[in-house]
Amino acid sequence: MTALFLPLLFATLLWFVSTGLVLWLDRLPSTTWPLSIVAATVLSGFAMAGIIMTASVPGDIAAYVAFTCALVLWGWHEMSFLMGFVTGPNRAPCPPDARGWRRFRLAAATLIYHEVAMFATVVVLMAATWGQVNQTATLTFALLFVMRLSAKLNIFAGVPHLSLEMMPDRMRYMASYFKVAPASWFFVATLAGIAALAAWLGNAALRADDGVSTSYALAFALVLLAFIEHGFLVLPWQDTALFRWAMRNRSALEKVTERQQSTLAALETVRQ
């Protein structure tokens, strides 16, 4: 079980700290964002170099380095999205009469640039590590992309509980495309699929050797975290409570919470 425990601990701590750092930077005055995104871009360049350099290197250390570098790239995408640099052409709330395909098309247009940028990163990572022994970075980023896309689709389809505290005021129009509703068959199928993937990765980690085992174990940790995050969509306890330390201004957070409650109350009336 040590083969799973250490990577799980490492992945969880790194995910927790990196997510909190992104949220903290996003809560700084908007005048700091250009500097933050430039610094993140430079750091991402080094991360990409690290991924390329470790792609042909077997072993546990190379797997941990590649995993960390992949999270740096992911952090850049999260920052560029939350700061409004890379979102989508639609920045308007959902029209009250929008239903079906029209609602989906408008919702997709609010973040399509972000999704395309992440998919392009997956393609670049696949090309950079193709045929190499260390696939940790590619596997890590691909899983993050798929798990995040799954969460977005479920939020669009409808879930019992939503958390909007991490959404900046300037992007609050996106909440109008969310839906508060009982968990659907799509959510149940998604959760079952994530659980099955986690079980497969955990078993692969226990059976593989050296760096490959670590790579699978780190991937298992990410999928397990994604399973927990999806679970928060149907539980009344908000996962944002884990990141209140990253909320720079407590009074501002209280105001955001108040707005979240009013927004969720409005979304309660939204039905497909």
Secondary structure, 3 states (H helix, E strand, C coil): CHHHHHHHHHHHHHHHHHHHHHHHHHHCCHHHHHHHHHHHHHHHHHHHHHHHHHCCCCCHHHHHHHHHHHHHHHHHHHHHHHCCCCCCCCCCCCCCCCCHHHHHHHHHHCCHHHHHHHHHHHHHHHHHHCCCCCCHHHHHHHHHHHHHHHHHHHHHHCECCCCCCCCCHHHHHHHHHCCECCCCHHHHHHHHHHHHHHHHHHHHHHHCCHHHHHHHHHHHHHHHHHHHHHHHCCCCCCHHHHHHHHCCCHHHHHHHHHHHHHHHHHHCCCCC
